[in-house]
Amino acid sequence: MRYEGVIYRPPSEFDSLVIQATIGCPHNRCSFCNMYSDRKFKIRPVADIINDLDMAQLRFGENVEKIFFSDGNTILMKTKNLLTLLRHCYKLFPNLKRVTMYGSAQYINLKTLEEFLKLKKAGLSRIHCGMESGDDNVLKLMNKGFTQDEMLKAATLIKKSNIELSLYYIVGLGGYDLSNQHAVNSGKLISKINPDFIRLRTLIPFKNTPLYKLYTKNKFRLLNPHDALKETKLFVESLDNIDSYFLSDHTSNYCNVNGKFPEDKDKILKELDNKLSLDISSFRSPNAGTL
């Protein structure tokens, strides 16, 4: 298999075969992200991707059960090409259980429900979507490229097609000024969406990003650990009438809280309260790991 640049995949895809279908991110302008700053977005030729899949089959045989198509926003590929890749995957790997990829709202919305139904039938199992926030002010500040309403439209397409939807929320993305509305409006939006998975990430500023420049000029204040936990608690309290897995599957988080809604909501809130009772010195620095 051939790869270009650093390859990123969700932690939940740790045991997946990663095949690079696209290179970089077509948006690549989020204020907090530097993942694909070193490369220009392009879609790899289908023949090259198929060749990589063939090489993987020769190497791993029937052992492949999960495939993740990187890089960012592989969902942007033409549907006919995605269908070709999906069918080839299931032809090559008889034990294949799951095929997943990244997809941001503005690119999901370029496809129709009919297209997603075809992708589901061909074996697209899950889309990882960086919602990050459900508040329009935060989305604008972070230059996400979509609004709350556009996120809801995209999520509705995925849910109606019965493809699993894994949504990401970044704790602290609104800083101190927008923290409460970031938490509450994100909770309200996710309650409308009812995704299969809600995954927490906590903001850490990365060098060479617009957000880092704001941070170093004291124009963006990072939440301290206690305030980040309070925001997380407010976010959880705002979640209502959902049937979702809630996962804190990332080292950036101050609290490893996991559970299933609605039954584990009170347990999750209690765990957050327990963490809030700890001295602030028990947690990492808010900017620890800054790159």
N, C-alpha and C positions, 0 to 999 in steps of 0.2 A: 504494500500500500504506500501511496505517496502523500505527503503532507507539506503544506506551506505555512510557515510562521508558527507561533504558539497555538496549540489546539486547546480550546475551552469546551467543557461539557458540564452539565449539572452534576452535583455530587451523587444524585440518585441514579446517574448513568455510569457509575464507577465500574460496573462489570459488563458494560455494553461494548460491542465492537464499534469504534468510532471511524466513520468514513467521511472524508471531507468532500461535500457536494458543492458547497459555495466557499468562497474565500473572503473573509472580512464581513462587514456589515453594510447594507445599503444606506442606512441612516447615518450611523457613525458620528452623531453629533450630540449625544446625550452629555450633559454637563459634568456628570460624575464618572464617566466611563473612559478608560484608555485601552480597553481590551484589543481593539482592532485599529488603533491609531497608526500602526506601522504598515498597513496594507490597504490597497484600493479594492473595493468590492468587485468581485466577478463571479460568474456562475461557471463552473467547470463543465466541459463537454460531457454529455451523457455517456459517450463511448469510454471516456477516461474513468468515469465513476464506475461503470460496469466492469471495466478491467480491474479496478481496485477490489471490487466485490469478488471477482473471480480469483484474484490472488489470495484474498482472505479465505475463500472456500478451500483452496489448495492447502493453506496453512492450518486452518482450524477445523475443517471438515464439518461434522454434525454438531460440534460443540457450541456453535453460535446460537444463542437464544434471544439476544437483544442487540439491536443496532441503533446507534444515534448518528444522524446525519448532521455534521457541523458544516459551516461556521454559523454566524448569526443570521437568522431569518432565511433559512433554507426554504421556508414556505413560499418565498417569492418566486421560486422556480415555476416554469409553466406546468400546469396541471398534467398535461399529456406526458411530460418528461418525468414528473414525480410518479405517475402511474407506471411508467416503464420500469423505473427503479424499484418500486415496491414489488411489482410482480416478479422481477428478477431476484430480489431478496428471498422471497418465499419459495421460489423455485430452487435456489441454491442451497438453502438451509432448511431442512425438513423439520427441525425442532424450534424454529424461530417463533417466539411468542410476542415480540414487541418491536415496533419501529417508531422512533420518535425524532423530533427536531425542534428548533427554536422557531417562534413566530411572533412578531410584534403586531399590535392592533392594526396599524396603517397598512400592513402588507396582507394580513388576514382578510381585511375588508376589500381587497382587490379581487377576491374570488367569490363565487356564488355558493349558495347552499348546495346546489346540484353538484358542483365540483367537489365540495367536501364530502358529500355522500359517496361519490365515486372513490375518493381517497380512503375513506373509512372501509369501504367494501374491499379495496385492494390491500388493506392491511396497515394503514397509518393509525397507530394506536394512541399516541399522546402528543400534544403540543405544549412545550414549555414557553410561557408568555411572561415577559417582564412588564407587568402592569406598573410596578414600583409605587404608584400612588393613585388614589381615586379622587384627588383634589385637583381641580383645573389650575389653580395658582401654582401648586407644586410642579405639576406636569409642564407648565409653561416655563417656570424657573429652570427646570432641568432639561428643557428642550427635548422632550420625549417624542414629539412629532405626532401626538394624537391627544384628543380630549377625553374627558370622562364618558361622554355619550358615544364616542367612536370606540372606546374600550368595551362598552356594553354591547354595541352592535357586533363587534368581532367575537366576543365571548359567546353571544347568542348563536352565532353561526356554528361555532365549534360544538356547543352543547346540543344544538338541534341535530347535528350530524352524528352524535354519540361518540365522538372522539374525546378521549380524556383531556381535561384542561388543567394544567398545573400553573397556578398564578403566583407571582412573586411580589412581596411587599417589603420595601426597604425602610426599616425603622430609622428615624432621624433625618429622612430625606428633606424635610421642610425646615430643618434647623429649629431653633427655639421659637422664632416668630410664627411659623406655620404648623408647629407640632400638633396642636389639638385638632385643627381642621384637617390636617393630613390623616390623622388616625381615624377620626369620626367619619369623614367622607369616604375614606378607603373601606372602612367597615361597612358602610351603607351600600357602596357599589358592589362589593363582594357578596353582600347579602342578596342583591338582585341577581347576581351571576350564578351563585351556588356552584363554584368550581369543584372539581374532584379533589384537588390538592391546593392548600394555601401554604406557601413556603416563606419563612422569614429570613431576611438578610438585614444586617445592621450596617449603616453607612460608615465607611472608612475613607478618608480623602486620599485620592491617588494623584501623584505628581503628573504634570503635563495635562491637566484637565482644567476647564474653565472653573469648576467648583473649587479646585485646589487654590486657584488664584484668589477667589473670593475669600476662602478660608484664611490664607496667609495675610490678606489685607484687612482681616477682622470684619469682613462684610457678610460672613456666614459663620454662625456659632454652632459648633458641634454639641450635641446633647451629651451630658455626662452620663455615666452608667445608670444612676438612679432615675434620671429624667427619661432615658431611653426605655427603661423598664416600665415607667409610668405611662409612656406613650403606647407601649405594647399592650399594657393592661387596658387602656382606653380603646385601643383598636379591637381587642378581644371582646370587650363589653359591647362594642358597636355591631358585632357579628350576630345576626339573628336569622332564624328560619333557614339554616343551611344544613346540608348533609355532606360534610367535607372532612378530609384529613388535614390536620393542622401540624406542620412540621417545622422544627427549628434545626434544619440539617446543614448548618454552616458554622465555621469556626469564628465568624465575625460576631455572632450573637452573644449577649451577656447571660442568657438563660436558655438552657436546653429544654424547652417545653414542647411536648408532643401529645397529640391526642386525636380524638374523633368527635366532631360536632354532630349533634348537640350534646351527647351524653357526657363528654369530658370537659365541657366549658368551665364548670365550677372548679374542677381539679386544676385546670390550667391557670385560672385566676388565683387559686390558692398557692400554686407554685411560684407565680410572679410575686405575690405578697411575701412569700418566704425569702425570695431573693432580695426584695426591697428592704427586708429587715437586716441584711448584712451591711457591714461598714463599706463605704465606697472604695476603700483601699483593697477590698477583696476582688475587685474587677480590673481588667486591663485598662490602660489609658485609652481615651476615646480615639486618639490618633495612632494607636499602636499598629504597627504593620504598614504604616504609610509608605508607599512606593514612589 
